């Protein structure tokens, strides 16, 4: 099977070599066996007194012009056909009645129908039909003589022009048959080329989809890393600042502060390991449920350790389900918003987290009474990540300073079937 595949691949990659390997030995064999025998046959009267070596030259010319163009019939089918037409004209006016290379005429018609442009295919078909009629007229009406040593150039007349049409019918039938075969091959070739083009398009689209999916995954991982690192480091920094001052007056408070820092660091490290383990795509990765809305009280308790006063309010009934992963989105939005409050709201700021279950979906709102920063102050991965996460679930997001002072972050995600 591999040998056949290699031969097929070589056939398509080197058309002139493969066609030459077929036609050149065949041409040599035809020249060897046919030249002498064809000089002892009937010729048109126009070459009656030509010496035998000239007749041999005519026969060789016809055979070469008919068969040699097959070498480049796939790379340049129109030029190949033009050379065959020249050989056919030489045969029509000067050559013997029959030569074995005449089969190349109908093969050329087939090749034009298969590989050449449509205008060349139709032109070749019409030319071959006209040639068939002229060949029949020559056989029926032109005087011929029998060449050879023992014939002494004796003339004989054809049956008459009225027999030209019956004589041409078999040749015309062959031309039509081979032209039809070539058109069938053309249709199949075009279909295969269309399928190959479509397959290539599908490969390109699949590669683009993989690249887009990889980009989306990189963005998702970047958001996760930002949420984990930014939130944990903010708690650690706040605790470290407070512990540094408390250590001067109350060592016990400093000890508790260091314990909180260690716990926060360990939790962040655990989440980082889990995220990186998923990237390694190993079955041994520890699987811990992603945080959701039920984990908001624990999140707020952790944030309060940094000194920020946070209050949680929840209203409505949880009778319907939001899309899978949507709870993680809302959790991360609250986490990022509270981290921004710790960074930008200033000292003695407080925040309120409101979780509302509505008829259309779930909303979270994070308000603070800080020093009234602008959205530009919060710019970066934070707000961008919030908007991107919300958009993934067809939700709405808004963030900006309040008229009464402070900053507000609001996100709404619809129910799974609502």
Secondary structure as the mmCIF struct_conf table of DSSP 4:
data_model
#
loop_
_struct_conf.conf_type_id
_struct_conf.id
_struct_conf.beg_label_comp_id
_struct_conf.beg_label_asym_id
_struct_conf.beg_label_seq_id
_struct_conf.end_label_comp_id
_struct_conf.end_label_asym_id
_struct_conf.end_label_seq_id
HELX_RH_AL_P HELX_RH_AL_P1 UNK A 2 UNK A 13
HELX_RH_AL_P HELX_RH_AL_P2 UNK A 15 UNK A 38
TURN_TY1_P TURN_TY1_P1 UNK A 39 UNK A 39
BEND BEND1 UNK A 40 UNK A 41
STRN STRN1 UNK A 42 UNK A 44
HELX_RH_3T_P HELX_RH_3T_P1 UNK A 45 UNK A 47
TURN_TY1_P TURN_TY1_P2 UNK A 48 UNK A 49
HELX_RH_AL_P HELX_RH_AL_P3 UNK A 52 UNK A 67
HELX_RH_3T_P HELX_RH_3T_P2 UNK A 68 UNK A 72
TURN_TY1_P TURN_TY1_P3 UNK A 73 UNK A 75
HELX_RH_AL_P HELX_RH_AL_P4 UNK A 77 UNK A 94
BEND BEND2 UNK A 95 UNK A 95
STRN STRN2 UNK A 96 UNK A 96
BEND BEND3 UNK A 97 UNK A 97
HELX_RH_3T_P HELX_RH_3T_P3 UNK A 100 UNK A 102
HELX_RH_AL_P HELX_RH_AL_P5 UNK A 103 UNK A 115
BEND BEND4 UNK A 116 UNK A 116
HELX_RH_AL_P HELX_RH_AL_P6 UNK A 118 UNK A 141
BEND BEND5 UNK A 142 UNK A 142
STRN STRN3 UNK A 144 UNK A 146
BEND BEND6 UNK A 148 UNK A 148
TURN_TY1_P TURN_TY1_P4 UNK A 149 UNK A 153
STRN STRN4 UNK A 155 UNK A 156
BEND BEND7 UNK A 159 UNK A 159
HELX_RH_3T_P HELX_RH_3T_P4 UNK A 161 UNK A 163
HELX_RH_AL_P HELX_RH_AL_P7 UNK A 164 UNK A 246
TURN_TY1_P TURN_TY1_P5 UNK A 247 UNK A 249
HELX_RH_AL_P HELX_RH_AL_P8 UNK A 251 UNK A 280
TURN_TY1_P TURN_TY1_P6 UNK A 281 UNK A 281
TURN_TY1_P TURN_TY1_P7 UNK A 283 UNK A 284
HELX_LH_PP_P HELX_LH_PP_P1 UNK A 289 UNK A 291
HELX_RH_3T_P HELX_RH_3T_P5 UNK A 293 UNK A 295
HELX_RH_AL_P HELX_RH_AL_P9 UNK A 296 UNK A 304
TURN_TY1_P TURN_TY1_P8 UNK A 305 UNK A 307
STRN STRN5 UNK A 309 UNK A 315
BEND BEND8 UNK A 316 UNK A 316
BEND BEND9 UNK A 320 UNK A 320
STRN STRN6 UNK A 322 UNK A 322
HELX_LH_PP_P HELX_LH_PP_P2 UNK A 323 UNK A 323
TURN_TY1_P TURN_TY1_P9 UNK A 324 UNK A 325
HELX_RH_AL_P HELX_RH_AL_P10 UNK A 326 UNK A 344
BEND BEND10 UNK A 345 UNK A 345
TURN_TY1_P TURN_TY1_P10 UNK A 347 UNK A 348
STRN STRN7 UNK A 350 UNK A 357
BEND BEND11 UNK A 359 UNK A 360
STRN STRN8 UNK A 361 UNK A 368
BEND BEND12 UNK A 370 UNK A 371
HELX_RH_3T_P HELX_RH_3T_P6 UNK A 375 UNK A 378
TURN_TY1_P TURN_TY1_P11 UNK A 379 UNK A 380
HELX_RH_AL_P HELX_RH_AL_P11 UNK A 381 UNK A 392
TURN_TY1_P TURN_TY1_P12 UNK A 393 UNK A 394
STRN STRN9 UNK A 396 UNK A 401
TURN_TY1_P TURN_TY1_P13 UNK A 403 UNK A 404
BEND BEND13 UNK A 405 UNK A 406
STRN STRN10 UNK A 407 UNK A 414
STRN STRN11 UNK A 415 UNK A 415
TURN_TY1_P TURN_TY1_P14 UNK A 416 UNK A 417
#
